[in-house]
Amino acid sequence: MDISTNTVLKQNTAKTKYPEARVIVLDDNFNTFQHVANCLLIIIPGMSEKRSWDLAVKVDKTGSAEVWRGPFEQAELYHQQLVSKGLTMAPLEKT
């Protein structure tokens, strides 16, 4: 086996991490706690009712809350769905 073949094999085994992103809801003066919590409950997979309310309170008290983190394409989908429900969103943050 020559060196170039060995090098190619090593390159093929290198793993590239799939880009991830953070979905962040921002505080505003027009969405209610109920609306924010309901949107999170409906759109974000695995979201519990308690967690959705906790996040809605955090958005109000601190100005923002990370509501989901994961693969970039899924983050884009959740971000778009939350925007379509009228939530004020930060731009997606790649991690």
Order of alpha helices (4+ residues) and beta strands (2+ residues): alpha-beta-alpha-alpha-beta-alpha-beta
